[in-house]
C-alpha cells in the first residue's frame, strides 16, 4: 500500500526502519497514541520521508503489521486442506502478535470509515491467496476461498479480541475440524 511514483528509487532501508519503528511504537504506546512524528523520530528519518511513502497512519500501520505485499510463501504448493490450515493457523499467529493486537482496534475503526482503504486491504489480502486456493483445486473456487478466509481469519480475530480465554490450541483445532470438510469436497 505504499505510494509509488517517478523519480529516484526509494531507499528500502528507510522503509524497513520506518515499519520497524511503527511496530515498536504500537507495542509501546498503542494505535491511538501513535503518530507519524514519533515514528519518524524513532526511525531516524524525516516526516517528509514518511509522507512520501504513506498517505496515512492507517496505511503505514497496515504495511507494518501485514507487510507491504502479502506473504504467500505458506500457501505455495499447498493443497486445499493445507491452504485452509494456513488460513486458520496463520491468522491466529498474526492476531496474537503484540503489535497487531495493539493496532487492530484502531485499524477497525479507521477501516470502517475509509472505504477505499478497506477495499484495497481486502483485495490485496483475498485476491492472491484465493487464486492459489483455486489453483490447488483446478477449479474456479474463488467464492469458496474468500468465504474460507472470512471464516478462518474472522474466527482468529474474534478469538484474539473477544473470546481471549477461548483462544487455545484446542479451539483452533476445532475451527479447523469444522472448516476442513470443505477441502474434502464435503458441504454442510
JOKAMO-V461542 format. One record per pair of residues at least 12 apart in sequence whose ideal C-beta (glycine too) atoms are under 8 Angstrom apart, sorted by sequence separation. I is the first residue (numbers start at 1). J is the second residue. D is the distance in whole Angstrom. If there is no record, write none. Layout:
{{I | J | D} {I | J | D}}
//
This chain:
{{22 | 34 | 7} {74 | 86 | 5} {130 | 142 | 5} {133 | 145 | 4} {159 | 171 | 7} {2 | 15 | 7} {25 | 38 | 6} {159 | 172 | 8} {25 | 39 | 6} {36 | 50 | 5} {131 | 145 | 8} {36 | 51 | 7} {130 | 145 | 4} {133 | 148 | 7} {74 | 90 | 6} {129 | 145 | 7} {130 | 146 | 5} {156 | 172 | 8} {22 | 39 | 5} {25 | 42 | 6} {21 | 39 | 5} {24 | 42 | 6} {21 | 40 | 8} {126 | 145 | 8} {130 | 149 | 7} {126 | 146 | 5} {129 | 149 | 7} {155 | 175 | 5} {18 | 39 | 6} {21 | 42 | 4} {36 | 57 | 6} {39 | 60 | 7} {18 | 40 | 8} {21 | 43 | 4} {35 | 57 | 7} {20 | 43 | 7} {34 | 57 | 6} {126 | 149 | 6} {152 | 175 | 7} {36 | 60 | 7} {125 | 149 | 7} {18 | 43 | 5} {17 | 43 | 4} {17 | 44 | 7} {18 | 45 | 6} {34 | 61 | 7} {152 | 179 | 6} {17 | 45 | 7} {66 | 94 | 8} {151 | 179 | 6} {14 | 43 | 7} {65 | 94 | 8} {31 | 61 | 7} {14 | 45 | 5} {18 | 49 | 7} {148 | 179 | 6} {18 | 50 | 6} {65 | 97 | 7} {65 | 99 | 6} {148 | 182 | 6} {14 | 49 | 6} {18 | 53 | 7} {26 | 61 | 7} {64 | 99 | 7} {65 | 100 | 5} {15 | 53 | 7} {22 | 60 | 6} {26 | 64 | 7} {65 | 103 | 5} {144 | 182 | 6} {14 | 53 | 8} {22 | 61 | 6} {26 | 65 | 7} {64 | 103 | 8} {19 | 60 | 8} {23 | 64 | 5} {10 | 52 | 8} {18 | 60 | 7} {22 | 64 | 4} {23 | 65 | 7} {61 | 103 | 5} {87 | 129 | 8} {10 | 53 | 7} {19 | 63 | 6} {20 | 64 | 8} {19 | 64 | 4} {61 | 106 | 8} {62 | 107 | 7} {61 | 107 | 6} {83 | 129 | 8} {58 | 106 | 8} {3 | 52 | 7} {19 | 68 | 8} {58 | 107 | 6} {83 | 132 | 7} {3 | 53 | 6} {83 | 133 | 5} {2 | 53 | 5} {3 | 54 | 7} {2 | 54 | 6} {3 | 55 | 7} {58 | 110 | 4} {1 | 54 | 8} {15 | 68 | 8} {58 | 111 | 7} {80 | 133 | 7} {83 | 136 | 6} {104 | 157 | 7} {56 | 110 | 8} {70 | 124 | 6} {75 | 129 | 6} {78 | 132 | 7} {82 | 136 | 8} {62 | 117 | 8} {66 | 121 | 8} {69 | 124 | 8} {70 | 125 | 6} {58 | 114 | 7} {72 | 128 | 6} {76 | 132 | 8} {80 | 136 | 5} {104 | 160 | 8} {105 | 161 | 7} {2 | 59 | 8} {72 | 129 | 6} {75 | 132 | 5} {79 | 136 | 5} {80 | 137 | 5} {104 | 161 | 6} {1 | 59 | 5} {59 | 117 | 7} {70 | 128 | 5} {75 | 133 | 8} {78 | 136 | 6} {58 | 117 | 6} {62 | 121 | 6} {66 | 125 | 8} {70 | 129 | 7} {101 | 160 | 6} {72 | 132 | 6} {101 | 161 | 8} {1 | 62 | 6} {2 | 63 | 6} {56 | 117 | 8} {87 | 148 | 6} {91 | 152 | 6} {95 | 156 | 5} {1 | 63 | 6} {83 | 145 | 8} {87 | 149 | 6} {91 | 153 | 4} {94 | 156 | 7} {95 | 157 | 6} {84 | 148 | 6} {88 | 152 | 4} {91 | 155 | 8} {92 | 156 | 4} {95 | 159 | 8} {96 | 160 | 6} {83 | 148 | 8} {87 | 152 | 4} {91 | 156 | 4} {95 | 160 | 4} {2 | 68 | 6} {87 | 153 | 6} {91 | 157 | 7} {95 | 161 | 8} {1 | 68 | 7} {88 | 155 | 7} {92 | 159 | 7} {84 | 152 | 7} {88 | 156 | 7} {92 | 160 | 7} {27 | 98 | 5} {31 | 102 | 6} {96 | 167 | 7} {26 | 98 | 8} {27 | 99 | 5} {30 | 102 | 5} {31 | 103 | 5} {34 | 106 | 8} {26 | 99 | 4} {31 | 105 | 7} {32 | 106 | 6} {24 | 99 | 8} {27 | 102 | 6} {31 | 106 | 3} {92 | 167 | 8} {23 | 99 | 4} {26 | 102 | 4} {30 | 106 | 8} {31 | 107 | 7} {26 | 103 | 5} {92 | 172 | 5} {89 | 172 | 7} {88 | 172 | 6} {88 | 175 | 6} {88 | 176 | 5} {85 | 176 | 6} {88 | 179 | 7} {84 | 176 | 7} {84 | 179 | 5} {85 | 180 | 8} {84 | 180 | 6} {84 | 182 | 7} {81 | 180 | 6} {84 | 183 | 5} {83 | 183 | 7} {80 | 182 | 8} {81 | 183 | 4} {80 | 183 | 4} {81 | 184 | 7} {79 | 183 | 7} {1 | 117 | 8} {1 | 120 | 6} {1 | 121 | 8} {1 | 124 | 7}}
//
